[in-house]
Amino acid sequence: MSTQNEKARAFHSMHKAGDPLVLFNVWDAGSAKAVAAAGAQAIATGSWSVAAANGFDDGERIPLDLALANLRRIVDATALPVTIDLESGYGRTPEDVGRTLAAAIQAGAIGCNLEDSFPETGKLRDPADQVERLTRARAAADSASIAVFINARTDVFFQDPPAAHDAAMVDAALARAHAYAGAGADGLFVPGLADEALIARVVKGSPLPVNIMVGPGTPPLARLAALGVARVSHGPGPYLAAMESLRQAAEAAQRR
């Protein structure tokens, strides 16, 4: 995997239904090295963790230039493929999203997450608007001649608490999945979804490999594999665990 495009193509091949790629999300070069040393196949940033590690809240509040500089340090720290969480694409227009992804590719990314909600409110964008944003992202990747893996995140399951998740929400997510696939997306990311029956319905109906995020109530990895999930990410979990470990160690160091 000596070139960026070779890394991108290898990353595509890691998405296998029933044998999911596990991404233990990182936030800086040091955490990337630790995860790589643990035998990871690829490296993925998590926007919440990157923001928190730099003193910002999530929701595109960390400046894009800082997020991209952090990406470059991560890319330089590992030989593994690196995918970046670009949140909503850092832009009000589809053209902005294309420029954002082009900059991330220039910094070494071979993949990205792009979500379909507004960073200010968490409310869903109109599907047609998100299709335009994904189309511009795909064009930016094609212009760079890099087979970027665009992971289209839908926040349908963040609109209501887990107890309210139902088949109608699955149908809404799948309608978006088909539209996003037509716009050039490579994967479908459905954070917030944990119910096994609903995961199975999403996997069965999705035209794209499905990414589930580990969280409260998420089935174990073996069960997600049996359901046909192709990618499992950990979101802010690794950062929160590391910071809690640090807090406990700092607390213990002060005991007399």
TORVO-215887 format. One record per residue (C-alpha): x, y, z. Coordinates in steps of 0.1 Angstrom, whole numbers, plus 5000, padded with zeros to 4 digits. Layout:
# residues N
XYZ ...
This chain:
# residues 256
500050005000 502650254989 500350504973 497250694985 495050534958 496350184967 495450255003 491950374992 491350064971 492549835000 490150015023 487249945000 488049575001 487949575039 484149625039 482749275039 479149195050 479448935078 483149005084 483049375095 485949615095 486449735130 487550095134 488650205169 488350575163 491350795171 491951165177 495551235171 498851085159 499650925193 496250745195 496650645159 500050485166 498550295196 495550165176 497850065147 500149875171 497049685183 496749535148 494149765132 493549735095 492850105091 492650425110 489550645114 489150975132 486051065152 484951425150 483651445186 487051315199 489151535177 487251835188 487351745225 491051675224 491652025211 489252205235 486252235212 482652105211 481551885183 479452025154 482152175132 483352405160 486952295156 488352505127 488752305095 492452405091 493152255125 491251935118 493151895085 496551965102 495651695127 494751465098 498151525082 499951435114 497951115117 498651015081 502351085086 502350865118 501050545102 501250345070 497650245073 494750395053 493250695072 489650805069 488451135084 485151225099 484251555081 480951595098 478551775074 481351885051 482252225066 480152425042 476752565035 476952474998 477652154978 480652334963 482052394998 481752025006 483651944974 486452184984 486552035019 487051685007 489651794982 491651955010 491251635031 492551425001 495451664998 496251595035 496251225028 492751095036 491450795016 487950805030 485551035048 482251045067 479651295055 476551335076 473051445064 472151675094 472852035101 475752075126 474052355144 470852175152 471251805143 468051825122 468051635089 468751795056 466351745027 467551425009 467851614976 470151864992 472351595006 472551424973 473951734958 476551754986 477551394981 477751444943 480151724948 482251514971 482351234946 483451474919 486251604941 487551254947 487351164910 489251484901 492051374925 492051024909 491650874944 489150604951 487950774982 485450575003 482650815010 480750685040 477250855038 476050895074 472350935079 471151075112 467650935109 468050735141 469351045161 466051225156 464251015182 465250805213 465950435207 462650335222 460950515193 462950355166 460650165142 460150025107 459150365094 462550505103 464250215086 462250295055 463350655057 466950565062 466850315032 465250575009 468250805017 470650515013 469450454977 469550824969 473050854984 474350544965 473150714933 475151014942 478350814945 478450714982 480250394991 478950315025 475850375047 476550485083 473550465106 474750585141 472250555169 470750235156 471049935181 467949715177 468949385161 465749345141 466049695127 469749655119 468849335100 466249525080 468749805071 471349555061 468949365039 467549675022 470749885018 472449914984 475650005004 477649825030 476349915064 478350085093 477050055128 478550255157 479150095191 477050255218 474650175246 472649865237 474649785206 474849405199 478249255203 480649225174 479848865167 476148935165 476749245142 478749015119 475948765119 473549035109 475649125079 477149445091 480249545071 481849805093 481849875131 483050205145 483450315180 482850695178 483850885209 484050575231 487850525229 488550895237 486150885267 487650565280 491250705276 490251025294 488550845322 491650625327 493850935327 491551105353 491750795375 495550775373 495851145380 493551105410 495550815423 498851005419 497651265443 496851025471 499151045501 
